[in-house]
Amino acid sequence: MINETSAGIVFFLSVSSENQFLLLNYPQKHWDFVKGKIEKNEQVRETARREAEEETGITDFKFIDGFEEC
């Protein structure tokens, strides 16, 4: 059995005290946050950034320290 590890990112925007989240509609007919497989010698945040850029084109964002689950 192959064990693959993935990483992702949750984009959100606070508007009028309400959080809005970005979900992607994947071809497999489901909605999910941006995520992807961690490549060899890649760190979790590197994967999250790469996947965000590949899947959304969004490049101008920052990580929130302490808001991470491993």
ROPA-744882 format. One record per residue (C-alpha): residue number from 1; residue in three letters; x, y, z negated. Coordinates in steps of 0.1 Angstrom, whole numbers, plus 5000, padded with zeros to 4 digits. Example, Ala and Ser with C-alpha at 12.3 -4.5 7.8 and 13.67 -1.06 7.14 Angstrom:
% ROPA-744882
+-----+------+------+------+------+
! pos ! code !    u !    v !    w !
+-----+------+------+------+------+
!   1 !  ALA ! 5123 ! 4955 ! 4922 !
!   2 !  SER ! 5137 ! 4989 ! 4929 !
+-----+------+------+------+------+
This chain:
% ROPA-744882
+-----+------+------+------+------+
! pos ! code !    u !    v !    w !
+-----+------+------+------+------+
!   1 !  MET ! 5000 ! 5000 ! 5000 !
!   2 !  ILE ! 5013 ! 5034 ! 5010 !
!   3 !  ASN ! 5011 ! 5061 ! 4984 !
!   4 !  GLU ! 5010 ! 5096 ! 4999 !
!   5 !  THR ! 5009 ! 5128 ! 4978 !
!   6 !  SER ! 4992 ! 5159 ! 4991 !
!   7 !  ALA ! 4991 ! 5196 ! 4981 !
!   8 !  GLY ! 4965 ! 5223 ! 4987 !
!   9 !  ILE ! 4955 ! 5258 ! 4980 !
!  10 !  VAL ! 4923 ! 5275 ! 4969 !
!  11 !  PHE ! 4917 ! 5309 ! 4986 !
!  12 !  PHE ! 4892 ! 5330 ! 4967 !
!  13 !  LEU ! 4880 ! 5366 ! 4968 !
!  14 !  SER ! 4862 ! 5383 ! 4939 !
!  15 !  VAL ! 4834 ! 5405 ! 4951 !
!  16 !  SER ! 4810 ! 5423 ! 4927 !
!  17 !  SER ! 4819 ! 5399 ! 4898 !
!  18 !  GLU ! 4813 ! 5369 ! 4921 !
!  19 !  ASN ! 4840 ! 5346 ! 4934 !
!  20 !  GLN ! 4839 ! 5335 ! 4970 !
!  21 !  PHE ! 4859 ! 5305 ! 4982 !
!  22 !  LEU ! 4873 ! 5296 ! 5016 !
!  23 !  LEU ! 4864 ! 5261 ! 5027 !
!  24 !  LEU ! 4873 ! 5245 ! 5060 !
!  25 !  ASN ! 4850 ! 5224 ! 5081 !
!  26 !  TYR ! 4871 ! 5194 ! 5090 !
!  27 !  PRO ! 4865 ! 5173 ! 5122 !
!  28 !  GLN ! 4857 ! 5143 ! 5100 !
!  29 !  LYS ! 4825 ! 5162 ! 5092 !
!  30 !  HIS ! 4832 ! 5174 ! 5057 !
!  31 !  TRP ! 4841 ! 5207 ! 5040 !
!  32 !  ASP ! 4872 ! 5210 ! 5018 !
!  33 !  PHE ! 4899 ! 5233 ! 5006 !
!  34 !  VAL ! 4931 ! 5237 ! 5026 !
!  35 !  LYS ! 4954 ! 5207 ! 5019 !
!  36 !  GLY ! 4979 ! 5184 ! 5035 !
!  37 !  LYS ! 5005 ! 5157 ! 5030 !
!  38 !  ILE ! 5038 ! 5167 ! 5012 !
!  39 !  GLU ! 5066 ! 5161 ! 5037 !
!  40 !  LYS ! 5100 ! 5147 ! 5027 !
!  41 !  ASN ! 5121 ! 5171 ! 5006 !
!  42 !  GLU ! 5093 ! 5196 ! 5004 !
!  43 !  GLN ! 5080 ! 5212 ! 4972 !
!  44 !  VAL ! 5043 ! 5215 ! 4963 !
!  45 !  ARG ! 5041 ! 5252 ! 4969 !
!  46 !  GLU ! 5060 ! 5249 ! 5002 !
!  47 !  THR ! 5034 ! 5224 ! 5013 !
!  48 !  ALA ! 5005 ! 5245 ! 5002 !
!  49 !  ARG ! 5019 ! 5276 ! 5020 !
!  50 !  ARG ! 5027 ! 5256 ! 5052 !
!  51 !  GLU ! 4992 ! 5240 ! 5053 !
!  52 !  ALA ! 4975 ! 5274 ! 5046 !
!  53 !  GLU ! 4994 ! 5290 ! 5075 !
!  54 !  GLU ! 4988 ! 5260 ! 5099 !
!  55 !  GLU ! 4951 ! 5255 ! 5091 !
!  56 !  THR ! 4940 ! 5291 ! 5086 !
!  57 !  GLY ! 4966 ! 5315 ! 5100 !
!  58 !  ILE ! 4966 ! 5333 ! 5067 !
!  59 !  THR ! 5001 ! 5343 ! 5057 !
!  60 !  ASP ! 4996 ! 5372 ! 5033 !
!  61 !  PHE ! 4988 ! 5357 ! 5000 !
!  62 !  LYS ! 5004 ! 5350 ! 4966 !
!  63 !  PHE ! 5003 ! 5322 ! 4941 !
!  64 !  ILE ! 4988 ! 5329 ! 4907 !
!  65 !  ASP ! 5013 ! 5317 ! 4880 !
!  66 !  GLY ! 4998 ! 5292 ! 4856 !
!  67 !  PHE ! 4970 ! 5283 ! 4880 !
!  68 !  GLU ! 4983 ! 5250 ! 4892 !
!  69 !  GLU ! 4974 ! 5214 ! 4887 !
!  70 !  CYS ! 4998 ! 5185 ! 4894 !
+-----+------+------+------+------+
